[in-house]
Every structure is written in structure tokens, then in C-alpha cells.
């Protein structure tokens, strides 16, 4: 049985979040949660929140203990890009692209 949690439109580039999600793939859920708590980045806090949500989903829906769960897949995919304009020299402007991402964590008890 697989359970997932998704956090959408996170205001951080997908590349930064992928660094954290690569670290927790394949680990038991409790160990992954402990590991993420010691990574000093904003991405780690966001992944931790999504991981806690996935664990709560498994416990509430399927009555599975968190000790039996394993991180089957942890992915950060790109989302919409917010576009802003910044003023530059001599009356010109340039485009600022603020990237966002979706964080998806799938837990399995197998």
C-alpha cells in the first residue's frame, strides 16, 4: 500500500529542494524525519512538513504504524514561475523569474 502527500506552489527553486529529497529516498520514514531535522535549510523544513503529512495520512487512513513505513519516492518538480520586473540603469528593465515547486513524498509499507 502506498500513501502520498503533496505540498504545492512552494516558493523555492526545485533544485534546492531536490538536494534534500535525494537524501531521504529509500530510508525508513522515522529515520528520514530525524535526518531532515538536522539539515539547516529552508528546504529541509518544507520536506519535513510534507513527510509528517504523509506519515499522518498513512496512520489515519490505513492504520499503519510509522515504524513500518519507508520513503518509496521523494520528488520535487517545477511549478509555475512568478515573473516580476526590476528597474535597471538608464530607464531599462529586466525580468526576474521566481521559481516555485511541488514536493511529493510517497510512503510504502513494503
Order of alpha helices (4+ residues) and beta strands (2+ residues): beta-alpha-alpha-alpha-beta-beta
